[in-house]
Amino acid sequence: MNQRTCLSVILAAGEGTRMKSALPKVLHQIAGLPMVAHVVKAAEAAGAGDLALVIGHGAEEMRKAAQKFAPEVEAFVQEKRLGTAHAVLAARAAISKGYDDILVMFGDTPLIDPDALTAARLKLAQGAAVVVIGFRTANPTGYGRLIEKGGKLVAIREEKDCSDEEKKITFCNGGLMAIAGSQAMKLLDAVGNRNTKGEYYLTDIVELASNQGLDVVATEASFENALGINNRAELAQAEGIWQARRRHEAMLSGVTLIAPETVFFSHDTEIGADTIVEPNVWFGPGVKIAGGARIHAFSHIEGAIVAAHCDVGPFARLRPGADLKQKAKVGNFCEVKQAVIEEGAKVNHLTYIGDARVGAGANIGAGTITCNYDGYLKHFTDIGEGAFVGSNSSLVAPVTIGKGGYIASGSVITESVPDDALAFGRARQKTIPGKGKELRERFASAAVAKKR
C-alpha cells in the first residue's frame, strides 16, 4: 500500500440549504473542527498523499479550512452542480496525473474512519477497478441498495427503482468509493445524464465497469462512516457519535471520566493517563492535560497546558495561553489567561490572573485580580516565587511582586514590591463611634419620606 500513489477527491461544493446558514455546510464544526477538515484528516490517515477539494459556495473559506490541515490541497471549483460524477470531473486535471488509487469522499461525512478507506484501497491493490463502501442496516428504507452477484457488485439501485425483492436487501450504498486510477477517467467520461434530473451520477460507474468485465466489489463499514450531515439535527447527532468515540478512547487509554456523557472533547484534546475528569467539563481546542491531573466539575478549558498532578476547578476557566506547571492549583471560580502558574503555586478561588507569571509556591488570595488592560494595551504582572498575595488585592500592571513578597489584604498595588518586602496599598481605617446608628436613622427617614 505504501508504494501505491493515491488522490482523494473530496466533494464539498453543495450549498447545504437545509442547514439554514450563511456558512457553507461543510464548514460547520464537529468537536471544534470543520466537517471538511475531519474528512481531510481521515484521508491523510489512510495514506492519501494528494488531495483535490471540489468547492463551490464559500470556495475561499473552504480552501482555507482544508489547507490548515493539508497545506498542499488543490482546490477545484464546480461552477454548475450537475451531479456527483460531474463534481468529481471538476478535478479532472488532478485525476489525469495518473494515480494508482482515486478515493471519492464527501465533505459532509465527518465520521469516516481511515480504516474503511484503507480497506477500500486494499481491494484496489488486489485488482478491483471500483470499490464501493457500504453499510448494513435493519431499516434500509431510503437508501440505495448494493446489488451483488457471486460476490461481485453489479449495480447500485436507488430505492424507487428497486424490485420488491431488491428492497429486502439491507446492504446499502454509503456513497464513498475507490476507483483504480487506470480506469477512472474512462469510467467517469462514460457516465451519461439520461435520467429525470439530467444529472451525471457517480453510482453509474458500477454498472459501466461491471458491463466491461471489470472487477467491482463492495466493502462493509459501519453506518456512522457514511453518515452525511444535511441539517442541524444531524450535525448534533454526529457530534454525539464523535464525542462517544472519543470518550471511549480516553477511558481505554487510562483516563477516568466519572460521568462520561457530560464531558466534551475537541478534535485535538490530549489527556494523559491517570487524569480524573469530573462531570460537566468542556475542553476547547488546543488543550493538553498531562497524567495524574484532576479536573473538577464544571470547568471550561481552552488553549491551555496543564502539567502532571495539577488540580483545576471546580468552576474554573482556563483560557488560551494558560500554562500550569506541575502540582499547580487553580481553584473554584478562577480564570487564567495567557499566564504561567509555576510549580506548586496556588490560585485558589474567585481570582483573575491574566498576562502574568505566578512563581513557584506562591499563594494568591481570594478575590485577587491582575489589572492587565488599560483600555488600549495589555501589561504584564510578575509574581515571584513564594510570594503571598492577600485576599481582595488588585495588582495594577505593569508591576512586579518580588520573591517572597507579601501583599496585605485589600491592597491596590501600583508599584513594584522588592523581594521579601511587605506592601500595603489601602486607605487607613478610621472608626467613628455612634456614626453607624446615625446613618441608619438618616437613611430610614429618607426612605419613609420617599414613599410618601
Long-range contacts (C-beta under 8 A, 24 or more apart in sequence): 1-47, 1-118, 1-121, 1-122, 1-125, 2-47, 4-100, 4-101, 4-121, 4-124, 4-125, 5-49, 5-50, 5-98, 5-99, 5-100, 5-101, 5-181, 6-46, 6-47, 6-48, 6-49, 6-50, 6-99, 6-100, 6-101, 6-102, 6-103, 6-121, 7-48, 7-49, 7-50, 7-51, 7-52, 7-91, 7-94, 7-95, 7-97, 7-99, 7-101, 7-102, 7-103, 7-181, 8-43, 8-46, 8-48, 8-50, 8-51, 8-52, 8-102, 8-103, 8-104, 8-105, 9-52, 9-54, 9-88, 9-91, 9-94, 9-95, 9-102, 9-103, 9-104, 9-105, 10-36, 10-39, 10-40, 10-43, 10-51, 10-52, 10-53, 10-54, 10-66, 10-105, 10-106, 10-107, 11-54, 11-84, 11-87, 11-88, 11-104, 11-105, 11-106, 11-107, 12-36, 12-53, 12-54, 12-55, 12-56, 12-62, 12-106, 12-107, 12-108, 13-54, 13-55, 13-56, 13-57, 13-77, 13-78, 13-81, 13-87, 13-90, 14-56, 14-57, 14-81, 14-107, 14-108, 15-56, 15-57, 16-57, 16-108, 16-230, 18-230, 18-231, 19-230, 19-231, 19-232, 19-235, 20-231, 20-232, 23-58, 23-61, 24-57, 24-58, 24-61, 24-62, 25-107, 25-108, 25-229, 25-230, 26-62, 26-65, 26-107, 26-108, 27-58, 27-61, 27-62, 27-65, 28-229, 28-235, 30-110, 30-111, 30-235, 30-238, 30-239, 30-242, 30-267, 31-239, 31-242, 31-243, 31-246, 31-265, 31-266, 31-267, 32-266, 32-267, 32-268, 32-284, 32-285, 33-266, 33-267, 33-268, 33-285, 34-65, 35-107, 35-108, 35-109, 35-110, 35-229, 35-238, 36-62, 36-65, 36-66, 36-107, 36-108, 36-110, 37-65, 37-66, 37-68, 37-69, 38-110, 38-111, 38-112, 38-267, 39-105, 39-106, 39-107, 39-109, 39-110, 39-112, 40-66, 40-69, 40-70, 40-73, 41-69, 42-105, 42-112, 42-113, 42-114, 42-117, 43-70, 43-103, 43-105, 43-114, 43-117, 44-69, 44-70, 45-114, 46-103, 46-114, 46-115, 46-117, 46-118, 46-121, 47-118, 47-121, 48-101, 48-103, 48-117, 50-74, 50-94, 50-99, 52-76, 52-91, 52-94, 52-95, 53-107, 54-78, 54-87, 54-88, 54-90, 54-91, 56-81, 62-107, 82-193, 82-198, 82-199, 82-200, 83-193, 83-197, 83-199, 83-200, 83-201, 83-202, 84-200, 84-201, 84-202, 84-203, 85-188, 85-191, 85-200, 85-201, 85-202, 85-204, 85-205, 86-199, 86-200, 87-202, 88-188, 88-202, 89-188, 89-189, 89-200, 92-185, 95-181, 95-184, 95-185, 95-188, 96-185, 98-181, 99-181, 100-124, 100-125, 100-180, 100-181, 100-182, 101-125, 101-178, 101-179, 101-180, 101-181, 102-178, 102-179, 102-180, 102-181, 102-184, 103-176, 103-177, 103-178, 104-176, 104-177, 104-178, 104-179, 104-202, 105-176, 106-175, 106-176, 106-228, 108-228, 108-229, 108-230, 109-175, 109-176, 109-225, 109-226, 109-227, 109-228, 109-229, 110-229, 110-238, 110-242, 111-224, 111-225, 111-227, 111-238, 111-241, 111-242, 112-176, 112-225, 112-226, 113-221, 113-222, 113-224, 113-225, 116-176, 116-219, 116-221, 116-222, 116-225, 117-176, 117-178, 119-219, 119-221, 120-176, 120-177, 120-178, 120-219, 121-178, 123-178, 123-217, 123-219, 124-178, 124-179, 124-180, 127-215, 128-178, 128-180, 128-215, 128-216, 128-217, 129-179, 129-180, 129-183, 129-187, 129-209, 129-214, 129-215, 129-216, 130-177, 130-178, 130-179, 130-180, 130-183, 130-187, 130-205, 130-206, 130-209, 130-214, 130-215, 130-216, 130-217, 131-177, 131-178, 131-179, 131-216, 131-217, 131-218, 131-219, 132-156, 132-173, 132-174, 132-176, 132-177, 132-206, 132-216, 132-217, 132-218, 132-219, 133-174, 133-175, 133-176, 133-177, 133-178, 133-218, 133-219, 133-220, 133-221, 133-225, 133-226, 134-171, 134-172, 134-173, 134-174, 134-218, 134-219, 134-220, 134-221, 134-226, 135-171, 135-172, 135-174, 135-220, 135-221, 135-222, 135-223, 135-225, 135-226, 136-170, 136-171, 136-172, 136-220, 136-223, 137-170, 137-172, 137-223, 138-170, 140-167, 140-169, 140-170, 140-172, 143-172, 143-173, 144-172, 144-173, 144-203, 145-169, 145-171, 145-172, 145-173, 146-171, 146-172, 146-173, 146-218, 148-218, 151-217, 152-210, 152-215, 152-216, 152-217, 153-206, 153-210, 153-216, 153-217, 153-218, 154-206, 154-207, 154-210, 154-216, 155-206, 155-207, 155-210, 156-203, 156-206, 156-207, 171-218, 171-220, 173-203, 174-221, 174-225, 174-226, 175-226, 175-228, 176-225, 176-226, 177-202, 177-205, 179-205, 183-209, 183-214, 254-291, 272-308, 278-313, 278-314, 281-313, 286-320, 296-332, 304-336, 307-343, 319-354, 325-360, 338-378, 339-370, 342-385, 353-381, 354-378, 355-379, 355-380, 355-381, 355-397, 356-380, 356-381, 356-382, 356-383, 356-397, 357-381, 357-382, 357-383, 358-383, 359-383, 359-384, 359-385, 359-386, 359-387, 359-403, 360-385, 360-386, 361-385, 361-386, 362-386, 362-387, 362-388, 362-389, 363-387, 363-388, 363-389, 364-389, 365-389, 365-390, 365-391, 365-392, 365-393, 365-409, 366-391, 366-392, 367-391, 367-392, 367-393, 368-392, 368-393, 368-394, 368-395, 369-393, 369-394, 369-395, 370-395, 370-397, 371-395, 371-396, 371-397, 372-397, 384-419, 393-425
